[in-house]
Amino acid sequence: MQRVLVVDDDETVRDVVRRYLSREGYQVLEAGTGPDALAVFRAERPDLVVLDLMLPGADGLELCRTMRAEAPVGVIMLTALGLESDRVVGLEQGADDYVVKPFSPRELTLRVARLLERLDPPAPRSVPEQRLTDGDLIIDTEARTAHRGDVPLGLTGREFDLLVFLVGHAGRAFTRKELLERVWDWSFGDDSTVTVHVRRLREKIEDDPSQPRRLVTVWGRGYRYDREP
């Protein structure tokens, strides 16, 4: 049974989320403060954390960074801070998704399910080409490694999947929504996560991330991967 840790100082919010997630078969753990959340996380190692950002005794962003540094775990931030800049900051600190209060418990449950599916995906129906190359960029899809020359890029799983998809569809532009759905099979995600991961990829594959030549922005559309001439 997959376990979800719900962290919120509002007992009513925790109760509503617990009831919805329990009905879907998840084991729900709860915490109302930052220190309690970290203690439960370290003792139980949940598969996913639903995390309020504004907690007594801790900063939610710092708590997210700490959890992600200690163990692989999915994180959905649940907060009243709904500006795009707030969402981008949360995603940059390691969150996988961002839900703004007031929220639909049913939608949150669907996002939990989708994220857990992505974290533990079924075997793919088709296997992509094992080796993709572009100039000094070398990608091994079976080993899930990427290098520039002899230098490993150290990509996260999500960064790797995005890079493989874009290189495999070089020359074609995709919207952020299309990338969410086609790369991560995520219909309910915040498309700001694509912006964050594109920026991270540029820092690793571009000579000058501020002037990208490979992973370019297509204004009014989204992003495109251009192969080296």
N, C-alpha and C positions, 0 to 999 in steps of 0.2 A: 504494500500500500504506500503510495507516494505521500510525503508529508509536507505540509505548508505551514510556515510560521507567520502568523499575523501580528504585526507590531503597530499598535495604536493606543494612545492614552485615553481614547474615548471607548468606554466599555460597550456602549450601544453599537458602535461601528464594528468592534470585534465580534460581538454577538451575531450581528446580521451576516457578516462575512463568513463566520464559522458555520452558521446554519446552511448557507448556500453551498459552501465547499463540502461540507459533510454529506449533503444529499447527493453529491457527485462522486462520493466514495473516497475522498481525501481524508487523511488524518490531520487534524488541525491543532497546531500548538499556538499558544498566545503569550504576549508580553505587552506590558503597558508603559515601560520605560526603556531607555537605552541600555542601561546596565543589565536589566532583566533579559532584554532581547539578546544581548551578547552571551549571557550565561546559558540561555536556552539553546542558542545557536551552537555553541561549543559543545554542549552536552548531547544534543540530539541530531546535529548535522541534517537539517531539513533539505528537501530537494529544491524548495523555492521559498522566498520571503516576500510577503506583502508588507511594505515598509512605509510608515508615515514619516515625513521629513521633519516635522515639528514635534519633538519629543522632550519630555522632562529628563534632564540628566544627560542628554547627548545630542549631538548634531546628526541628523539623519544621513547627510552626505558622508560624514566621517564614518558613521556606522556601516554604511554600504561599502566604503573602501576597505574597511577592516574585514568585513565578512568575505568579500571577494578575494582578498589577499590570503585568507586562511584556508579557503576551500572553494571548489567550483560549486556555484549555486546561482539559480535564477533569481532576479530581483525585479519586482514591480513596485515602483514608488507610488504611494497613495497620498495626495497632498492637495491643499487648497491653492498652492502656487501654480497658476495655470498659464503664465506667459510663455511664449516660445523660448525666450532666453532661459527661463527657469527649467524648462524641459530639457534643453540642450545641456545645461550644466549637470542635471541629474544623469543624463545618458553618458556624458563624458566621465562621470565618476563611477561608472560601471553598471548602471541600471539597464535592464533589458526593455522595460516598458514604463509608461508614466500615465497614471490615471488621476484625473482631477476631481476633487470633491466640489459639489455633490456628485455622486456617481451612481451608476446602475449596478446593483449587486450581480445581476445576471450577466452584464457585459464583463464585469471583473472576473467572474467565474469562467467565461469563455476565453478571456485573455490568459488566465492561469492555465487552462487546458492546452491552449495553443503553444504557450511557452514551454510547458513540460514536454509536449510532443517534440518540439524542436530540440530540446536538451537531450532527449532520448529518442531519436528518430528511428523509424523502421528502416530496414534494409532498402536501399534505392532500387527502383525497377530497372534502371539502366545505369551503366557505368560510364562516366565521361572519359574522354581520351586521357590516358595515364600521364602523359608528359606534354605540358604546354610551354612554349618558349616565345620570347619576344626580346630580341637583343640580348642584354645581359640578364634578363628576368627568366628564371627557370622554375616551373611549378610541377611538382610531382603529386598528382591527385590521389594516388594510392597511399603514399607515405604521408600525405597532407603536410608537405613542406614546400617552402618557397625560398629562393635565393636570388640575390643580385650578384652575379659572378660567384665567388666563393663565400659570400657573406649571407648567413641565414637571416631572414626577415623577422622571425619571431612573431608571426601573426596569431591573433586569437582565432578561435573557430569561426566566428562570424565574419571577421575580416577575410579569412581564407576563402570561405564560401562566396563572398561578394567578389573577390578578385578572380576566382575561377570562372564565375558566371560572366563577368564583364570581358575577360580575355577570350573566353569561348564564344562571345558574341561581339567581337571587336568590330567597330565601325557603326554599330547600331545604338541609338539613343534610347534611354529608358527613363520614365518618370520615377520619382521616389516611391510612389504607390506600387508601380509595377515591380520595382526591385524588392520591396517588402514581400509581395505575394510570390514572385517567381524564385527568389533566392531563399527565403526563409519560410515560405508558405504561411504568411502571417497576414490575415485579413483585418485584424483588429489593432494592429500596432500603430504607434506614433511614428509618422514618417520622418520626424527629426532624427531618429536613430540612423537613417541612411546618411544624412548630412554628416553626422558625427563619424561614422565609419569610413565615409569617403575621405574626410579630412585626415583620419588616422592612416589610411592606405597611402595617401599622397605623401605623408611624412616618411614613408618607408620605401616607396617605389619611384619617387620623383627626385631629380637632382635639385630642383628648386620648387618646393611645395607651393610657394606663392604664385608661381608661373607654371602650372602643370602642363606637360606635353603629352602624357599618356592618359591620365584619368581627367578628362576635360568636362567643364560645365557647358551644357547646351542651353542657352538662355531661353526661357519659356517652355522648356521640355524637361530637362533633368541632367543626366550624366551619360557620357560615352567613353569607351576605351579606344584609343587610337594606337595602333602598333607603330613601333619605330620604323622609320623609312629605311 
